[in-house]
Amino acid sequence: MISLISSISNYIVYSKIIEYSLPIPDSRFPIPYYPLPITHYPLPITHYPLPITR
């Protein structure tokens, strides 16, 4: 479960980084950079204090 949340948060940050680093901000064309592996940005989830109750 933690890895799933980590992957989602990493994907959001990763897509935001790509979104701001694209030279052509045109949303009409599909961006081929989005389905990249999330493992390029292994962000620590220490800033996401999740209570582990299970």
PDB file of N, CA, C, O and CB in Angstrom:
ATOM      1  N   MET A   1       0.837  -1.204   0.000  1.00  0.00           N
ATOM      2  CA  MET A   1       0.000   0.000   0.000  1.00  0.00           C
ATOM      3  C   MET A   1       0.870   1.251   0.000  1.00  0.00           C
ATOM      4  O   MET A   1       0.578   2.219  -0.702  1.00  0.00           O
ATOM      5  CB  MET A   1      -0.946   0.007   1.221  1.00  0.00           C
ATOM      6  N   ILE A   2       1.920   1.227   0.774  1.00  0.00           N
ATOM      7  CA  ILE A   2       2.826   2.381   0.809  1.00  0.00           C
ATOM      8  C   ILE A   2       3.477   2.587  -0.551  1.00  0.00           C
ATOM      9  O   ILE A   2       3.634   3.718  -1.011  1.00  0.00           O
ATOM     10  CB  ILE A   2       3.908   2.194   1.893  1.00  0.00           C
ATOM     11  N   SER A   3       3.851   1.491  -1.187  1.00  0.00           N
ATOM     12  CA  SER A   3       4.502   1.616  -2.496  1.00  0.00           C
ATOM     13  C   SER A   3       3.535   2.166  -3.529  1.00  0.00           C
ATOM     14  O   SER A   3       3.935   2.899  -4.435  1.00  0.00           O
ATOM     15  CB  SER A   3       5.050   0.261  -2.959  1.00  0.00           C
ATOM     16  N   LEU A   4       2.256   1.812  -3.394  1.00  0.00           N
ATOM     17  CA  LEU A   4       1.254   2.330  -4.324  1.00  0.00           C
ATOM     18  C   LEU A   4       1.091   3.837  -4.158  1.00  0.00           C
ATOM     19  O   LEU A   4       1.071   4.576  -5.142  1.00  0.00           O
ATOM     20  CB  LEU A   4      -0.095   1.624  -4.111  1.00  0.00           C
ATOM     21  N   ILE A   5       0.976   4.284  -2.927  1.00  0.00           N
ATOM     22  CA  ILE A   5       0.859   5.722  -2.656  1.00  0.00           C
ATOM     23  C   ILE A   5       2.127   6.444  -3.091  1.00  0.00           C
ATOM     24  O   ILE A   5       2.064   7.542  -3.643  1.00  0.00           O
ATOM     25  CB  ILE A   5       0.585   5.978  -1.155  1.00  0.00           C
ATOM     26  N   SER A   6       3.257   5.837  -2.848  1.00  0.00           N
ATOM     27  CA  SER A   6       4.527   6.422  -3.256  1.00  0.00           C
ATOM     28  C   SER A   6       4.596   6.548  -4.766  1.00  0.00           C
ATOM     29  O   SER A   6       5.049   7.564  -5.293  1.00  0.00           O
ATOM     30  CB  SER A   6       5.695   5.585  -2.741  1.00  0.00           C
ATOM     31  N   SER A   7       4.143   5.509  -5.464  1.00  0.00           N
ATOM     32  CA  SER A   7       4.175   5.540  -6.925  1.00  0.00           C
ATOM     33  C   SER A   7       3.255   6.618  -7.475  1.00  0.00           C
ATOM     34  O   SER A   7       3.601   7.319  -8.426  1.00  0.00           O
ATOM     35  CB  SER A   7       3.782   4.180  -7.495  1.00  0.00           C
ATOM     36  N   ILE A   8       2.089   6.744  -6.874  1.00  0.00           N
ATOM     37  CA  ILE A   8       1.146   7.772  -7.336  1.00  0.00           C
ATOM     38  C   ILE A   8       1.705   9.167  -7.093  1.00  0.00           C
ATOM     39  O   ILE A   8       1.646  10.020  -7.979  1.00  0.00           O
ATOM     40  CB  ILE A   8      -0.212   7.618  -6.629  1.00  0.00           C
ATOM     41  N   SER A   9       2.243   9.406  -5.913  1.00  0.00           N
ATOM     42  CA  SER A   9       2.789  10.729  -5.614  1.00  0.00           C
ATOM     43  C   SER A   9       4.004  11.026  -6.479  1.00  0.00           C
ATOM     44  O   SER A   9       4.190  12.156  -6.930  1.00  0.00           O
ATOM     45  CB  SER A   9       3.161  10.834  -4.135  1.00  0.00           C
ATOM     46  N   ASN A  10       4.833  10.007  -6.711  1.00  0.00           N
ATOM     47  CA  ASN A  10       5.982  10.194  -7.591  1.00  0.00           C
ATOM     48  C   ASN A  10       5.534  10.489  -9.008  1.00  0.00           C
ATOM     49  O   ASN A  10       6.137  11.315  -9.694  1.00  0.00           O
ATOM     50  CB  ASN A  10       6.879   8.962  -7.572  1.00  0.00           C
ATOM     51  N   TYR A  11       4.475   9.816  -9.451  1.00  0.00           N
ATOM     52  CA  TYR A  11       3.981  10.046 -10.807  1.00  0.00           C
ATOM     53  C   TYR A  11       3.442  11.455 -10.964  1.00  0.00           C
ATOM     54  O   TYR A  11       3.633  12.083 -12.005  1.00  0.00           O
ATOM     55  CB  TYR A  11       2.899   9.034 -11.158  1.00  0.00           C
ATOM     56  N   ILE A  12       2.774  11.954  -9.941  1.00  0.00           N
ATOM     57  CA  ILE A  12       2.245  13.319  -9.996  1.00  0.00           C
ATOM     58  C   ILE A  12       3.387  14.326 -10.068  1.00  0.00           C
ATOM     59  O   ILE A  12       3.361  15.239 -10.894  1.00  0.00           O
ATOM     60  CB  ILE A  12       1.352  13.609  -8.769  1.00  0.00           C
ATOM     61  N   VAL A  13       4.371  14.166  -9.223  1.00  0.00           N
ATOM     62  CA  VAL A  13       5.522  15.079  -9.231  1.00  0.00           C
ATOM     63  C   VAL A  13       6.284  14.958 -10.537  1.00  0.00           C
ATOM     64  O   VAL A  13       6.708  15.954 -11.123  1.00  0.00           O
ATOM     65  CB  VAL A  13       6.459  14.790  -8.042  1.00  0.00           C
ATOM     66  N   TYR A  14       6.451  13.715 -10.984  1.00  0.00           N
ATOM     67  CA  TYR A  14       7.202  13.466 -12.216  1.00  0.00           C
ATOM     68  C   TYR A  14       6.511  14.100 -13.411  1.00  0.00           C
ATOM     69  O   TYR A  14       7.170  14.703 -14.258  1.00  0.00           O
ATOM     70  CB  TYR A  14       7.375  11.963 -12.447  1.00  0.00           C
ATOM     71  N   SER A  15       5.189  13.973 -13.493  1.00  0.00           N
ATOM     72  CA  SER A  15       4.479  14.567 -14.612  1.00  0.00           C
ATOM     73  C   SER A  15       4.465  16.084 -14.526  1.00  0.00           C
ATOM     74  O   SER A  15       4.435  16.764 -15.551  1.00  0.00           O
ATOM     75  CB  SER A  15       3.064  14.039 -14.670  1.00  0.00           C
ATOM     76  N   LYS A  16       4.486  16.624 -13.302  1.00  0.00           N
ATOM     77  CA  LYS A  16       4.578  18.078 -13.165  1.00  0.00           C
ATOM     78  C   LYS A  16       5.946  18.578 -13.629  1.00  0.00           C
ATOM     79  O   LYS A  16       6.043  19.618 -14.280  1.00  0.00           O
ATOM     80  CB  LYS A  16       4.324  18.498 -11.704  1.00  0.00           C
ATOM     81  N   ILE A  17       6.995  17.837 -13.293  1.00  0.00           N
ATOM     82  CA  ILE A  17       8.338  18.218 -13.733  1.00  0.00           C
ATOM     83  C   ILE A  17       8.420  18.188 -15.251  1.00  0.00           C
ATOM     84  O   ILE A  17       8.977  19.096 -15.868  1.00  0.00           O
ATOM     85  CB  ILE A  17       9.400  17.284 -13.121  1.00  0.00           C
ATOM     86  N   ILE A  18       7.869  17.150 -15.846  1.00  0.00           N
ATOM     87  CA  ILE A  18       7.878  17.047 -17.309  1.00  0.00           C
ATOM     88  C   ILE A  18       7.028  18.153 -17.918  1.00  0.00           C
ATOM     89  O   ILE A  18       7.387  18.736 -18.941  1.00  0.00           O
ATOM     90  CB  ILE A  18       7.363  15.664 -17.766  1.00  0.00           C
ATOM     91  N   GLU A  19       5.905  18.434 -17.283  1.00  0.00           N
ATOM     92  CA  GLU A  19       4.991  19.435 -17.808  1.00  0.00           C
ATOM     93  C   GLU A  19       5.659  20.808 -17.878  1.00  0.00           C
ATOM     94  O   GLU A  19       5.440  21.561 -18.827  1.00  0.00           O
ATOM     95  CB  GLU A  19       3.731  19.504 -16.948  1.00  0.00           C
ATOM     96  N   TYR A  20       6.468  21.128 -16.879  1.00  0.00           N
ATOM     97  CA  TYR A  20       7.128  22.428 -16.873  1.00  0.00           C
ATOM     98  C   TYR A  20       8.438  22.426 -17.646  1.00  0.00           C
ATOM     99  O   TYR A  20       9.005  23.489 -17.902  1.00  0.00           O
ATOM    100  CB  TYR A  20       7.380  22.864 -15.459  1.00  0.00           C
ATOM    101  N   SER A  21       8.927  21.250 -18.022  1.00  0.00           N
ATOM    102  CA  SER A  21      10.195  21.206 -18.741  1.00  0.00           C
ATOM    103  C   SER A  21      10.010  20.989 -20.234  1.00  0.00           C
ATOM    104  O   SER A  21      10.986  20.935 -20.983  1.00  0.00           O
ATOM    105  CB  SER A  21      11.067  20.117 -18.177  1.00  0.00           C
ATOM    106  N   LEU A  22       8.759  20.865 -20.671  1.00  0.00           N
ATOM    107  CA  LEU A  22       8.533  20.690 -22.103  1.00  0.00           C
ATOM    108  C   LEU A  22       8.746  22.016 -22.823  1.00  0.00           C
ATOM    109  O   LEU A  22       8.258  23.053 -22.374  1.00  0.00           O
ATOM    110  CB  LEU A  22       7.109  20.147 -22.375  1.00  0.00           C
ATOM    111  N   PRO A  23       9.470  21.987 -23.933  1.00  0.00           N
ATOM    112  CA  PRO A  23       9.732  23.235 -24.650  1.00  0.00           C
ATOM    113  C   PRO A  23       8.501  23.773 -25.363  1.00  0.00           C
ATOM    114  O   PRO A  23       8.355  24.986 -25.510  1.00  0.00           O
ATOM    115  CB  PRO A  23      10.841  23.029 -25.649  1.00  0.00           C
ATOM    116  N   ILE A  24       7.612  22.887 -25.808  1.00  0.00           N
ATOM    117  CA  ILE A  24       6.424  23.325 -26.544  1.00  0.00           C
ATOM    118  C   ILE A  24       5.181  23.036 -25.705  1.00  0.00           C
ATOM    119  O   ILE A  24       4.739  21.889 -25.644  1.00  0.00           O
ATOM    120  CB  ILE A  24       6.330  22.616 -27.934  1.00  0.00           C
ATOM    121  N   PRO A  25       4.618  24.039 -25.066  1.00  0.00           N
ATOM    122  CA  PRO A  25       3.424  23.815 -24.246  1.00  0.00           C
ATOM    123  C   PRO A  25       2.160  23.728 -25.086  1.00  0.00           C
ATOM    124  O   PRO A  25       1.312  24.620 -25.040  1.00  0.00           O
ATOM    125  CB  PRO A  25       3.279  24.924 -23.222  1.00  0.00           C
ATOM    126  N   ASP A  26       2.037  22.666 -25.843  1.00  0.00           N
ATOM    127  CA  ASP A  26       0.863  22.487 -26.681  1.00  0.00           C
ATOM    128  C   ASP A  26       0.141  21.234 -26.213  1.00  0.00           C
ATOM    129  O   ASP A  26       0.692  20.135 -26.276  1.00  0.00           O
ATOM    130  CB  ASP A  26       1.249  22.389 -28.193  1.00  0.00           C
ATOM    131  N   SER A  27      -1.065  21.393 -25.753  1.00  0.00           N
ATOM    132  CA  SER A  27      -1.792  20.260 -25.191  1.00  0.00           C
ATOM    133  C   SER A  27      -2.577  19.492 -26.247  1.00  0.00           C
ATOM    134  O   SER A  27      -3.238  18.503 -25.929  1.00  0.00           O
ATOM    135  CB  SER A  27      -2.730  20.737 -24.107  1.00  0.00           C
ATOM    136  N   ARG A  28      -2.511  19.933 -27.492  1.00  0.00           N
ATOM    137  CA  ARG A  28      -3.261  19.229 -28.531  1.00  0.00           C
ATOM    138  C   ARG A  28      -2.561  17.945 -28.950  1.00  0.00           C
ATOM    139  O   ARG A  28      -3.199  17.018 -29.448  1.00  0.00           O
ATOM    140  CB  ARG A  28      -3.460  20.131 -29.744  1.00  0.00           C
ATOM    141  N   PHE A  29      -1.251  17.891 -28.749  1.00  0.00           N
ATOM    142  CA  PHE A  29      -0.503  16.702 -29.141  1.00  0.00           C
ATOM    143  C   PHE A  29      -0.266  15.819 -27.922  1.00  0.00           C
ATOM    144  O   PHE A  29      -0.003  16.314 -26.826  1.00  0.00           O
ATOM    145  CB  PHE A  29       0.839  17.090 -29.802  1.00  0.00           C
ATOM    146  N   PRO A  30      -0.361  14.519 -28.123  1.00  0.00           N
ATOM    147  CA  PRO A  30      -0.067  13.617 -26.996  1.00  0.00           C
ATOM    148  C   PRO A  30       1.408  13.671 -26.631  1.00  0.00           C
ATOM    149  O   PRO A  30       2.277  13.678 -27.503  1.00  0.00           O
ATOM    150  CB  PRO A  30      -0.470  12.169 -27.338  1.00  0.00           C
ATOM    151  N   ILE A  31       1.677  13.710 -25.350  1.00  0.00           N
ATOM    152  CA  ILE A  31       3.056  13.813 -24.881  1.00  0.00           C
ATOM    153  C   ILE A  31       3.617  12.408 -24.686  1.00  0.00           C
ATOM    154  O   ILE A  31       3.120  11.661 -23.844  1.00  0.00           O
ATOM    155  CB  ILE A  31       3.141  14.634 -23.558  1.00  0.00           C
ATOM    156  N   PRO A  32       4.630  12.043 -25.439  1.00  0.00           N
ATOM    157  CA  PRO A  32       5.155  10.672 -25.343  1.00  0.00           C
ATOM    158  C   PRO A  32       6.054  10.463 -24.127  1.00  0.00           C
ATOM    159  O   PRO A  32       6.572   9.365 -23.919  1.00  0.00           O
ATOM    160  CB  PRO A  32       5.926  10.328 -26.602  1.00  0.00           C
ATOM    161  N   TYR A  33       6.242  11.510 -23.325  1.00  0.00           N
ATOM    162  CA  TYR A  33       7.148  11.377 -22.185  1.00  0.00           C
ATOM    163  C   TYR A  33       6.420  10.934 -20.927  1.00  0.00           C
ATOM    164  O   TYR A  33       7.062  10.576 -19.939  1.00  0.00           O
ATOM    165  CB  TYR A  33       7.859  12.688 -21.928  1.00  0.00           C
ATOM    166  N   TYR A  34       5.102  10.952 -20.942  1.00  0.00           N
ATOM    167  CA  TYR A  34       4.355  10.653 -19.728  1.00  0.00           C
ATOM    168  C   TYR A  34       4.434   9.206 -19.270  1.00  0.00           C
ATOM    169  O   TYR A  34       4.542   8.967 -18.067  1.00  0.00           O
ATOM    170  CB  TYR A  34       2.943  11.011 -19.930  1.00  0.00           C
ATOM    171  N   PRO A  35       4.384   8.209 -20.184  1.00  0.00           N
ATOM    172  CA  PRO A  35       4.427   6.826 -19.680  1.00  0.00           C
ATOM    173  C   PRO A  35       5.823   6.323 -19.331  1.00  0.00           C
ATOM    174  O   PRO A  35       6.114   5.141 -19.513  1.00  0.00           O
ATOM    175  CB  PRO A  35       3.831   5.912 -20.695  1.00  0.00           C
ATOM    176  N   LEU A  36       6.667   7.179 -18.846  1.00  0.00           N
ATOM    177  CA  LEU A  36       7.998   6.749 -18.421  1.00  0.00           C
ATOM    178  C   LEU A  36       7.909   6.083 -17.051  1.00  0.00           C
ATOM    179  O   LEU A  36       6.984   6.350 -16.284  1.00  0.00           O
ATOM    180  CB  LEU A  36       8.981   7.948 -18.382  1.00  0.00           C
ATOM    181  N   PRO A  37       8.866   5.224 -16.752  1.00  0.00           N
ATOM    182  CA  PRO A  37       8.860   4.601 -15.423  1.00  0.00           C
ATOM    183  C   PRO A  37       9.014   5.642 -14.313  1.00  0.00           C
ATOM    184  O   PRO A  37       9.728   6.633 -14.465  1.00  0.00           O
ATOM    185  CB  PRO A  37       9.982   3.559 -15.320  1.00  0.00           C
ATOM    186  N   ILE A  38       8.349   5.402 -13.232  1.00  0.00           N
ATOM    187  CA  ILE A  38       8.389   6.354 -12.120  1.00  0.00           C
ATOM    188  C   ILE A  38       9.666   6.178 -11.313  1.00  0.00           C
ATOM    189  O   ILE A  38       9.971   6.991 -10.440  1.00  0.00           O
ATOM    190  CB  ILE A  38       7.159   6.182 -11.213  1.00  0.00           C
ATOM    191  N   THR A  39      10.403   5.128 -11.599  1.00  0.00           N
ATOM    192  CA  THR A  39      11.588   4.839 -10.792  1.00  0.00           C
ATOM    193  C   THR A  39      12.697   5.862 -10.992  1.00  0.00           C
ATOM    194  O   THR A  39      13.690   5.855 -10.265  1.00  0.00           O
ATOM    195  CB  THR A  39      12.109   3.462 -11.119  1.00  0.00           C
ATOM    196  N   HIS A  40      12.531   6.737 -11.972  1.00  0.00           N
ATOM    197  CA  HIS A  40      13.536   7.774 -12.176  1.00  0.00           C
ATOM    198  C   HIS A  40      13.501   8.802 -11.049  1.00  0.00           C
ATOM    199  O   HIS A  40      14.502   9.461 -10.768  1.00  0.00           O
ATOM    200  CB  HIS A  40      13.324   8.463 -13.524  1.00  0.00           C
ATOM    201  N   TYR A  41      12.360   8.930 -10.419  1.00  0.00           N
ATOM    202  CA  TYR A  41      12.226   9.891  -9.331  1.00  0.00           C
ATOM    203  C   TYR A  41      11.797   9.171  -8.060  1.00  0.00           C
ATOM    204  O   TYR A  41      10.630   9.244  -7.672  1.00  0.00           O
ATOM    205  CB  TYR A  41      11.213  10.999  -9.696  1.00  0.00           C
ATOM    206  N   PRO A  42      12.722   8.478  -7.408  1.00  0.00           N
ATOM    207  CA  PRO A  42      12.356   7.808  -6.150  1.00  0.00           C
ATOM    208  C   PRO A  42      12.286   8.812  -5.000  1.00  0.00           C
ATOM    209  O   PRO A  42      13.264   9.021  -4.283  1.00  0.00           O
ATOM    210  CB  PRO A  42      13.372   6.691  -5.816  1.00  0.00           C
ATOM    211  N   LEU A  43      11.140   9.416  -4.840  1.00  0.00           N
ATOM    212  CA  LEU A  43      10.996  10.432  -3.804  1.00  0.00           C
ATOM    213  C   LEU A  43      10.690   9.779  -2.463  1.00  0.00           C
ATOM    214  O   LEU A  43       9.901   8.837  -2.396  1.00  0.00           O
ATOM    215  CB  LEU A  43       9.891  11.435  -4.176  1.00  0.00           C
ATOM    216  N   PRO A  44      11.299  10.263  -1.418  1.00  0.00           N
ATOM    217  CA  PRO A  44      10.964   9.739  -0.091  1.00  0.00           C
ATOM    218  C   PRO A  44       9.581  10.220   0.338  1.00  0.00           C
ATOM    219  O   PRO A  44       9.206  11.367   0.096  1.00  0.00           O
ATOM    220  CB  PRO A  44      12.024  10.167   0.947  1.00  0.00           C
ATOM    221  N   ILE A  45       8.848   9.344   0.962  1.00  0.00           N
ATOM    222  CA  ILE A  45       7.495   9.720   1.381  1.00  0.00           C
ATOM    223  C   ILE A  45       7.489  10.108   2.855  1.00  0.00           C
ATOM    224  O   ILE A  45       6.507   9.895   3.565  1.00  0.00           O
ATOM    225  CB  ILE A  45       6.502   8.564   1.126  1.00  0.00           C
ATOM    226  N   THR A  46       8.595  10.676   3.294  1.00  0.00           N
ATOM    227  CA  THR A  46       8.665  11.097   4.692  1.00  0.00           C
ATOM    228  C   THR A  46       7.820  12.336   4.936  1.00  0.00           C
ATOM    229  O   THR A  46       7.418  12.605   6.068  1.00  0.00           O
ATOM    230  CB  THR A  46      10.111  11.364   5.097  1.00  0.00           C
ATOM    231  N   HIS A  47       7.549  13.091   3.878  1.00  0.00           N
ATOM    232  CA  HIS A  47       6.702  14.262   4.055  1.00  0.00           C
ATOM    233  C   HIS A  47       5.231  13.885   3.933  1.00  0.00           C
ATOM    234  O   HIS A  47       4.361  14.756   3.954  1.00  0.00           O
ATOM    235  CB  HIS A  47       7.061  15.343   3.032  1.00  0.00           C
ATOM    236  N   TYR A  48       4.951  12.595   3.805  1.00  0.00           N
ATOM    237  CA  TYR A  48       3.574  12.117   3.824  1.00  0.00           C
ATOM    238  C   TYR A  48       3.392  11.230   5.056  1.00  0.00           C
ATOM    239  O   TYR A  48       3.518  10.009   4.959  1.00  0.00           O
ATOM    240  CB  TYR A  48       3.223  11.339   2.509  1.00  0.00           C
ATOM    241  N   PRO A  49       3.103  11.821   6.192  1.00  0.00           N
ATOM    242  CA  PRO A  49       2.934  11.018   7.412  1.00  0.00           C
ATOM    243  C   PRO A  49       1.660  10.182   7.354  1.00  0.00           C
ATOM    244  O   PRO A  49       0.571  10.669   7.656  1.00  0.00           O
ATOM    245  CB  PRO A  49       2.907  11.925   8.650  1.00  0.00           C
ATOM    246  N   LEU A  50       1.809   8.927   6.966  1.00  0.00           N
ATOM    247  CA  LEU A  50       0.649   8.050   6.852  1.00  0.00           C
ATOM    248  C   LEU A  50       0.573   7.139   8.068  1.00  0.00           C
ATOM    249  O   LEU A  50       1.530   6.426   8.372  1.00  0.00           O
ATOM    250  CB  LEU A  50       0.713   7.219   5.554  1.00  0.00           C
ATOM    251  N   PRO A  51      -0.540   7.158   8.753  1.00  0.00           N
ATOM    252  CA  PRO A  51      -0.697   6.252   9.891  1.00  0.00           C
ATOM    253  C   PRO A  51      -0.901   4.816   9.416  1.00  0.00           C
ATOM    254  O   PRO A  51      -1.858   4.520   8.701  1.00  0.00           O
ATOM    255  CB  PRO A  51      -1.879   6.692  10.772  1.00  0.00           C
ATOM    256  N   ILE A  52      -0.010   3.947   9.812  1.00  0.00           N
ATOM    257  CA  ILE A  52      -0.120   2.544   9.412  1.00  0.00           C
ATOM    258  C   ILE A  52      -0.893   1.804  10.498  1.00  0.00           C
ATOM    259  O   ILE A  52      -0.358   1.502  11.564  1.00  0.00           O
ATOM    260  CB  ILE A  52       1.295   1.898   9.183  1.00  0.00           C
ATOM    261  N   THR A  53      -2.146   1.522  10.213  1.00  0.00           N
ATOM    262  CA  THR A  53      -2.997   0.898  11.229  1.00  0.00           C
ATOM    263  C   THR A  53      -3.276  -0.565  10.916  1.00  0.00           C
ATOM    264  O   THR A  53      -3.849  -1.273  11.745  1.00  0.00           O
ATOM    265  CB  THR A  53      -4.308   1.655  11.350  1.00  0.00           C
ATOM    266  N   ARG A  54      -2.880  -1.032   9.731  1.00  0.00           N
ATOM    267  CA  ARG A  54      -3.184  -2.421   9.384  1.00  0.00           C
ATOM    268  C   ARG A  54      -1.961  -3.284   9.596  1.00  0.00           C
ATOM    269  O   ARG A  54      -2.009  -4.491   9.360  1.00  0.00           O
ATOM    270  CB  ARG A  54      -3.671  -2.533   7.930  1.00  0.00           C
TER     271      ARG A  54
END
